[in-house]
Amino acid sequence: MSFASDVKKELTMLEITKAPNAKAELSALLRMNGALGLNNMQWTLNVQTENAATARRILTLLQQFYDVESEISVRRQMKLKKNNVYIVRINQDVSELLNDLHIFESGEITATVSEDWLADEGMIRSYLRGAFLAAGSVNNPETSRYHLEIYSLYIEQAEQLARLIDKFGMKPKVVERRSGYIVYLKESEKIVDLLNLMGATVAMLKFEDIRIMRDMRNSVNRLVNAENANIDKTVSASQKQVQDIEFLDEEIGLDRLPIKLREIAEIRLAHRDDPLSELGQYVHSGQITKSGVNHRLRKISELAESFRNGGQLPKTIK
């Protein structure tokens, strides 16, 4: 079972005792997954989902809060081994139900739900939970990038969902995709907040644990990579210094260098892998700092480069 399925299963197991919250959740579920039909001059409704737990949730809420005859049927999809489709059927007139859920207004289907009706925070949470159950998805934080989305066919619905989510400071984005629109979050902290907001506490804690472990691993990897980069840089610099010293030794002999440069050159040849901070302790005339070691080796490199470019050894080298 996918992480998204685990989240939905947890959400469908939440107990709802307040009728307004149940109605808000049902409103989103029916609005986003429902298909109206006309039978003998009466409106009927089919609600379709590929998630069995979501189908049972719809049926339970309908039976608990509305006196309607409803049932679940299963249609098996044979092509490309797709998932089963679960259909909640309401075979009686649903006009009163849809009016009560603010899906019908003045006899017409509305593009969005009345936000005045969702003035209560609990109803907003429930509506967002219903929207996620209907058309939401969240990536497994262990195996992919952080991403949570809710899909809608209509831009008005997507923008309203974004506004409702943003009431809690999460600032989701809306983008067109697959002949519709998605509202999405990519920041892990915001995904955790939305899971908690909808009531998926267990999934939220699992997501948070995985996120913390991933962040720790990434931090360790960054430190290791930085350390390796520093080691590579040190080794590369040491190799260049040795090459310059050996070049000068071959061209003019180290004995022609000033004593301080000759001394540090011989120390570098004897301790090729040591960092600059340790070379200073080997100076016979007295220990010098890393800065002092670097200054002398830089002078040697400048001399080597000058010789490579056809220069001559100056009479005075400091």
JODA-V671922 format. One record per helix or strand of 2 or more residues. SS is the DSSP state (alpha for helix, beta for strand). FROM is the first residue (numbers start at 1). LEN is the number of residues. If there is no record, write none. Layout:
ss=(SS	SS)
from=(FROM	FROM)
len=(LEN	LEN)
//
This chain:
ss=(alpha	alpha	beta	beta	alpha	beta	alpha	beta	alpha	beta	beta	alpha	beta	beta	alpha	beta	beta	alpha	alpha	alpha	alpha	alpha	alpha)
from=(3	19	34	42	52	70	79	85	95	104	108	121	136	148	155	173	180	188	201	254	259	276	290)
len=(10	15	6	8	14	6	3	6	6	2	2	15	3	5	12	5	6	11	51	3	12	7	19)
//
